[in-house]
Amino acid sequence: MLLKSILKLKVPQADVDFAKALPADTIYIDARERNEYLIGSIEEAINLGFKNPDLDLLKLIPKNRTLIVFCSVGLRSEKICSLLSNMGFTDVYNLYGGLFEWINCGLPVVDATGNLSKKIHGFSRFWGIWAKGVSKVYG
């Protein structure tokens, strides 16, 4: 698969089924930029960002809490996983296939107001083709 050839796979990967089976106190971290997050994300995900991650958002999270980090397909989130591990977080996973795979498995996303959304930020037209069954916004 193209994605496996691009990812470094140096951080633990979690597929969607694994992530959904984790305890309810698992924290989802959205490593996409704010404009992407506001269009559609996993419910209750914390938007950390990528270019300038807001690490202050992590201050109250115990270092042993399970974190699932995601972006559109898993590239940016893989880098954020490494950053979090270097900060001392001990149970960090990259969501393999990212938000696009989440959607492709039929799982919901919500918009900025918390309402179910059938729209996401596609990141780019190249990557956006991987998300099925949703409208994509670019730019």
C-alpha positions in Angstrom: 0.0 0.0 0.0 1.2 3.5 -0.8 0.7 4.7 2.8 3.0 2.0 4.3 5.8 3.1 1.9 5.5 6.7 3.0 5.1 6.3 6.8 8.2 5.8 8.8 6.4 3.3 11.1 8.7 4.2 13.9 5.8 4.9 16.3 3.1 2.4 17.3 0.3 2.3 14.7 -3.4 1.7 15.7 -5.9 0.7 13.1 -9.5 2.0 13.5 -10.7 -1.3 15.0 -8.0 -1.2 17.7 -8.7 2.5 18.4 -12.4 1.9 18.8 -11.8 -0.9 21.3 -9.7 1.3 23.6 -11.2 2.5 26.9 -13.6 5.5 26.9 -10.9 7.7 28.5 -8.7 7.5 25.5 -7.8 10.9 24.2 -7.9 11.7 20.5 -5.4 14.3 19.3 -6.0 16.0 15.9 -2.6 16.9 14.4 -4.2 18.9 11.6 -4.3 22.6 11.3 -7.2 24.5 12.9 -9.0 25.3 9.6 -9.0 21.5 8.8 -10.2 20.6 12.3 -13.2 23.0 12.3 -14.7 21.5 9.1 -14.8 17.9 10.5 -13.0 15.9 13.1 -13.4 13.0 15.5 -15.8 14.0 18.3 -14.1 15.5 21.4 -10.7 15.4 19.7 -8.2 18.0 20.9 -6.8 20.0 18.1 -3.1 20.2 18.7 -2.1 21.4 15.2 1.0 20.5 13.3 3.2 23.5 12.2 3.0 25.1 15.6 1.5 22.5 17.9 -0.3 24.0 21.0 1.5 21.9 23.6 -0.2 23.8 26.4 -3.3 21.8 25.6 -1.5 18.7 27.0 -0.5 20.1 30.4 -3.3 18.4 32.3 -3.1 15.0 30.5 -1.4 12.3 32.5 1.7 11.0 30.8 0.3 7.4 30.9 -3.0 8.2 29.3 -3.7 6.5 26.0 -3.5 8.9 23.1 -4.6 8.3 19.5 -3.1 10.9 17.2 -4.4 11.5 13.7 -4.3 13.8 10.8 -5.7 13.2 7.3 -3.8 10.0 6.4 -1.2 9.5 9.1 1.9 11.4 8.0 1.7 14.5 10.1 0.3 12.6 13.1 3.2 10.2 13.0 5.6 13.1 13.6 3.4 14.4 16.4 3.5 11.0 18.0 7.2 11.1 18.1 7.1 14.6 19.7 4.6 13.3 22.3 6.8 10.3 23.1 9.8 12.5 23.5 7.8 14.6 25.9 7.3 11.6 28.1 3.8 10.3 27.0 4.1 6.5 27.2 0.9 5.2 25.4 0.8 7.0 22.1 -0.5 5.6 18.8 -0.7 6.9 15.3 -4.1 6.3 13.8 -3.2 4.3 10.6 -4.9 5.9 7.6 -5.9 8.9 9.7 -9.2 10.6 9.6 -9.8 9.4 6.1 -9.7 5.7 7.2 -11.9 6.6 10.1 -14.5 7.9 7.7 -14.0 5.0 5.3 -14.9 2.6 8.1 -18.2 4.4 8.5 -17.4 6.3 11.7 -18.7 9.8 12.3 -17.0 13.2 12.3 -18.4 16.4 13.8 -18.1 20.0 12.7 -17.0 23.0 14.9 -20.5 23.1 16.5 -20.4 19.4 17.4 -23.0 18.4 14.8 -22.5 15.4 12.6 -20.7 16.4 9.4 -20.5 14.9 5.9 -17.8 17.3 5.0 -14.0 17.3 5.8 -10.9 19.2 4.8 -9.3 17.1 2.0 -5.8 18.5 2.7 -5.0 18.4 -1.0 -6.7 17.0 -4.1 -4.0 14.3 -4.2 -4.7 13.1 -0.7 -8.5 13.9 -0.7 -9.3 11.0 -3.1 -8.7 8.6 -0.2 -11.7 9.7 1.8 -14.9 8.2 0.5 -18.5 9.2 1.0 -17.9 12.8 2.2 -17.6 16.2 0.6 -14.1 17.7 0.7 -13.1 21.3 1.2 -9.7 22.5 0.0 -7.8 25.7 0.9 
